[in-house]
Amino acid sequence: MAIDQGQIPTRRMLQIGRDEIPVDAAFWLQAAPGDEVVIRKRLQLLDGEPAVISTSYYPLWVAAGSRLESPDALPEGPDELIESLGHRFVRGIEVFQARMPTPEEADLLQLPTGVPVVRMWDVDYDAEGRPLQVASDIYAADRHEFAYEWSEEDIKR
C-alpha cells in the first residue's frame, strides 16, 4: 500500500536471534515468560521516516535451524518460509491496543510528546491450535489509518 501511495518502504533490523520471550508476548505464543524463542525485531520506515516497530516471535519447534534465525532478509516473507518448513496456517487473530509509547518506542519512532501508539498483536495458528508466530507491531498513531473489509463469505466461515 505504501508503494501505491508513492512512499518508499525500508527497514532496519534491530535484533535477530534467540532470546527470552517477554511476558506479554509469551501469553500469545502460549509460552512461559523467559522461554527461549527466535526474535526478529525491525524498524520499518516510509520515505526514511520511522513508521512501525515490528517484533516477531517464533517458537523453537518452528524456527530452530531455519533461516528465521539468520540475519539475512527473507525475500519470500516469514509466512511462506514457515509453510515451506511444513507448517500450515489455518487461522489467526489480530488485537489492537491504543496506549502511550514507552520511552524506547518514542525514541525509535521519533514521536513528539503526547503522541500515542497503536499496538497490533497478530497471532497465526496451525490446525492443532499451536501458535506458529506472534507479531507485535507498534504504529505511530498520528501516521496510520486502519481499515478492514469483510464480505459475506467471511461470515460463513
C-alpha positions as CSV (number, residue, x, y, z in Angstrom):
1,M,0.0,0.0,0.0
2,A,2.8,2.4,0.8
3,I,4.3,1.9,-2.7
4,D,0.9,2.6,-4.2
5,Q,0.9,5.9,-2.4
6,G,4.3,6.8,-3.7
7,Q,6.2,6.1,-0.5
8,I,9.4,4.1,-0.3
9,P,9.5,1.4,2.4
10,T,12.8,0.4,4.0
11,R,13.7,-1.4,7.2
12,R,16.5,-1.5,9.7
13,M,17.0,-4.7,11.7
14,L,17.2,-4.2,15.4
15,Q,17.5,-7.8,16.7
16,I,17.7,-11.2,15.2
17,G,18.3,-14.5,17.1
18,R,17.4,-16.4,20.1
19,D,16.4,-14.6,23.3
20,E,14.0,-14.8,26.2
21,I,10.4,-14.1,25.4
22,P,8.8,-11.1,27.2
23,V,5.8,-11.7,29.4
24,D,3.3,-10.0,27.1
25,A,4.4,-12.0,24.0
26,A,4.6,-15.2,26.0
27,F,0.9,-15.1,26.6
28,W,0.1,-15.0,22.9
29,L,2.8,-17.6,22.0
30,Q,1.5,-19.9,24.7
31,A,5.0,-20.0,26.2
32,A,6.3,-19.4,29.7
33,P,7.8,-16.0,30.3
34,G,11.6,-16.3,29.8
35,D,11.4,-19.3,27.4
36,E,13.9,-19.1,24.6
37,V,12.4,-18.2,21.2
38,V,13.6,-16.7,17.9
39,I,13.0,-13.0,17.7
40,R,13.2,-10.8,14.6
41,K,12.8,-7.1,15.5
42,R,12.9,-4.3,12.9
43,L,12.2,-0.7,12.5
44,Q,10.1,0.0,9.3
45,L,10.5,3.3,7.6
46,L,8.5,5.2,5.0
47,D,10.5,7.7,2.9
48,G,13.2,7.4,5.6
49,E,10.8,8.3,8.5
50,P,10.2,5.7,11.3
51,A,6.7,4.3,11.0
52,V,6.4,0.9,12.7
53,I,8.4,-1.2,15.2
54,S,7.8,-4.8,14.3
55,T,8.8,-7.7,16.5
56,S,8.1,-11.3,15.6
57,Y,8.4,-14.2,17.9
58,Y,8.8,-17.8,16.8
59,P,8.8,-21.0,18.9
60,L,11.9,-23.0,18.6
61,W,10.0,-26.0,17.3
62,V,9.2,-23.9,14.2
63,A,12.3,-21.8,13.8
64,A,15.3,-23.7,15.2
65,G,17.9,-24.2,12.5
66,S,15.9,-22.3,9.9
67,R,16.5,-19.0,8.1
68,L,14.3,-17.3,10.7
69,E,17.4,-17.3,12.8
70,S,19.5,-15.8,10.1
71,P,20.3,-12.1,9.8
72,D,19.6,-12.4,6.1
73,A,16.5,-10.9,4.6
74,L,13.6,-13.2,4.0
75,P,12.5,-12.2,0.4
76,E,9.7,-14.7,0.4
77,G,8.5,-13.4,3.8
78,P,8.2,-15.4,7.0
79,D,4.8,-16.8,6.3
80,E,6.0,-18.5,3.1
81,L,9.2,-19.7,4.8
82,I,7.2,-21.2,7.7
83,E,4.9,-23.0,5.3
84,S,8.0,-24.3,3.3
85,L,9.1,-25.8,6.6
86,G,6.0,-28.0,6.6
87,H,3.6,-25.9,8.8
88,R,0.2,-24.7,7.7
89,F,-1.6,-21.6,8.8
90,V,-5.3,-22.3,9.5
91,R,-6.5,-19.2,11.5
92,G,-5.3,-16.0,13.0
93,I,-6.3,-13.2,15.3
94,E,-5.4,-9.5,15.4
95,V,-5.8,-7.5,18.6
96,F,-5.4,-3.7,18.7
97,Q,-4.5,-1.6,21.7
98,A,-4.0,2.2,21.8
99,R,-1.7,3.5,24.5
100,M,1.1,5.9,25.2
101,P,4.6,4.7,24.0
102,T,7.4,3.5,26.2
103,P,10.5,5.8,26.1
104,E,12.2,3.3,23.8
105,E,9.3,3.3,21.4
106,A,9.0,7.1,21.4
107,D,12.7,7.3,20.6
108,L,12.7,4.8,17.8
109,L,9.6,6.2,16.2
110,Q,10.8,9.8,16.8
111,L,7.5,10.7,18.4
112,P,6.8,14.1,19.9
113,T,5.5,14.2,23.4
114,G,1.8,13.3,23.7
115,V,1.5,11.2,20.6
116,P,0.1,7.7,21.3
117,V,0.9,4.4,19.6
118,V,-1.3,1.6,18.4
119,R,0.0,-1.9,19.1
120,M,-1.3,-4.7,17.0
121,W,-0.8,-8.3,18.1
122,D,-1.0,-10.7,15.1
123,V,-1.1,-14.4,16.1
124,D,-1.2,-17.2,13.5
125,Y,-2.1,-20.8,14.5
126,D,-1.8,-24.2,12.9
127,A,-4.5,-26.9,12.8
128,E,-3.7,-28.1,16.3
129,G,-4.2,-24.6,17.7
130,R,-0.5,-24.0,18.3
131,P,0.8,-20.5,17.6
132,L,3.3,-20.6,14.7
133,Q,4.3,-17.0,15.1
134,V,3.3,-13.9,17.1
135,A,4.0,-10.4,15.8
136,S,3.8,-7.2,17.8
137,D,3.6,-4.1,15.6
138,I,3.9,-0.7,17.2
139,Y,2.4,2.0,15.0
140,A,2.8,5.8,15.4
141,A,-0.9,6.7,15.9
142,D,-0.5,10.0,14.0
143,R,0.9,8.3,10.9
144,H,-1.5,5.4,10.3
145,E,-5.1,4.6,9.4
146,F,-6.5,1.1,9.9
147,A,-9.2,-0.2,7.6
148,Y,-10.7,-3.7,7.4
149,E,-13.0,-5.0,4.7
150,W,-15.2,-8.1,5.1
151,S,-17.6,-10.0,2.8
152,E,-20.5,-12.4,3.2
153,E,-18.1,-15.3,2.6
154,D,-16.0,-14.3,5.6
155,I,-19.1,-14.6,7.9
156,K,-19.9,-18.1,6.7
157,R,-16.5,-19.5,7.7
